[in-house]
Amino acid sequence: MMQHSVIEISEKEYAKISQLVYNRFGINLGTKKQSLVMNRLRKVLLENNFNNFEQFYKYIQEDKSGVGLDILINKISTNLTYFARENEHFNYLQETVIPALRSTPKVSSEKAMRIWCAGCSTGEEAYTLAMVMRSAYKNTDNWNLGVLATDISARALEIAKTGIYSADNVKKLSDPAYKNGFIKVPGDKYQVQSEIQKLVLFRRLNLMRAEFPFQKKFHTIFCRNVMIYFDSETRKNLIKKFHQHLVEGGYLFIGHSESLGRDNPYFKYIRPAVYARV
Ligand SMILES: C[S@@+](CC[C@H](N)C(=O)[O-])C[C@H]1O[C@@H](n2cnc3c(N)ncnc32)[C@H](O)[C@@H]1O
């Protein structure tokens, strides 16, 4: 029988790789994810003929194309997501946030509603937002509606752009507003309807960027289950930037297991994991 030598990660190698992940992507792996990192990257090392993690690290450091970093983040980031996740948020958006924003003079004269889905992973959250928007605006003509959906993982964004999902992902949706948002395609899969896909623009964006390249402010930002991977300093900086990129009175939704902290001067608490810009 053929013997495969198993590549182990040393503490020193783990320290270097986790520091790199923190510096470039803000993701704080801490000291306990050594085996997880080793298991997620081992196959990459074997496939690309690296003998050890030190060699892989060196390659990423020296590679100017960014390909090495892409490979790393595609493997390290956790992309778990699903349609209508934490669905109370979508109900609250439709029943309270959109009507409240729409009735403000500024929004109603501009006739625009822009939502940023920051850390959109494979797209389910962004498409859910688009479905909610479409349903909230079905009788409102001439509005300019859009969801900007961004993530750092190129692999996740490739899936998102297809809008094609397995039947398992879609069949468990009970709300007709979501259920009717798909068409069946070959291979027992479902594709988000083109009318809904048109509302969503996917872009690659690192939330660690010093400045975000947006010309217009958003009415609502969803950044759910992303900041849990960041440390408090990184979170603080990002929250400040979310404030800058929201219209006055705009809303920020975060994951239900997350909090902005009591002492933040930028947002006021509305209800669990929902905040309004102050
Ligand atoms: C667990 S998923 C959350 C997906 C979705 N928001 C939800 O709640 O279902 C976290 C996402 O954050 C992205 N992410 C992590 N660090 C990032 C960074 N520095 N910039 C942009 N996206 C990042 C990951 O690639 C991943 O897709």
The ligand as a Tripos MOL2 file, in Angstrom:
@<TRIPOS>MOLECULE
LIG
   27    29     1     0     0
SMALL
NO_CHARGES

@<TRIPOS>ATOM
      1 C1        -20.1150   33.0890    8.0890 C.3       1 LIG1
      2 S1        -20.1260   34.0200    6.5990 S.3       1 LIG1
      3 C2        -21.5680   35.0400    6.8740 C.3       1 LIG1
      4 C3        -22.4400   35.0890    5.6680 C.3       1 LIG1
      5 C4        -23.7410   35.8930    5.8330 C.3       1 LIG1
      6 N1        -23.4890   37.2690    6.1530 N.3       1 LIG1
      7 C5        -24.6570   35.2750    6.8550 C.2       1 LIG1
      8 O1        -24.8150   35.8140    7.9520 O.co2     1 LIG1
      9 O2        -25.2180   34.2080    6.5760 O.co2     1 LIG1
     10 C6        -18.7730   35.1780    6.8750 C.3       1 LIG1
     11 C7        -18.2710   35.8040    5.5820 C.3       1 LIG1
     12 O3        -17.4050   36.8940    5.8960 O.3       1 LIG1
     13 C8        -16.3970   36.9460    4.9140 C.3       1 LIG1
     14 N2        -15.2300   37.7030    5.3940 N.ar      1 LIG1
     15 C9        -14.3710   37.3690    6.3840 C.ar      1 LIG1
     16 N3        -13.4040   38.2810    6.4900 N.ar      1 LIG1
     17 C10       -13.6580   39.2300    5.5630 C.ar      1 LIG1
     18 C11       -13.0000   40.4310    5.1780 C.ar      1 LIG1
     19 N4        -11.8860   40.8490    5.7680 N.pl3     1 LIG1
     20 N5        -13.5500   41.1630    4.1790 N.ar      1 LIG1
     21 C12       -14.6960   40.7530    3.5660 C.ar      1 LIG1
     22 N6        -15.3470   39.6160    3.8720 N.ar      1 LIG1
     23 C13       -14.8320   38.8670    4.8620 C.ar      1 LIG1
     24 C14       -16.0870   35.4780    4.6610 C.3       1 LIG1
     25 O4        -15.4310   35.2520    3.4210 O.3       1 LIG1
     26 C15       -17.4690   34.8260    4.7450 C.3       1 LIG1
     27 O5        -18.0430   34.6670    3.4780 O.3       1 LIG1
@<TRIPOS>BOND
     1     1     2 1
     2     2     3 1
     3     2    10 1
     4     3     4 1
     5     4     5 1
     6     5     6 1
     7     5     7 1
     8     7     8 2
     9     7     9 1
    10    10    11 1
    11    11    12 1
    12    11    26 1
    13    12    13 1
    14    13    14 1
    15    13    24 1
    16    14    15 ar
    17    14    23 ar
    18    15    16 ar
    19    16    17 ar
    20    17    18 ar
    21    17    23 ar
    22    18    19 1
    23    18    20 ar
    24    20    21 ar
    25    21    22 ar
    26    22    23 ar
    27    24    25 1
    28    24    26 1
    29    26    27 1
@<TRIPOS>SUBSTRUCTURE
     1 LIG1         1 GROUP 0 **** ****
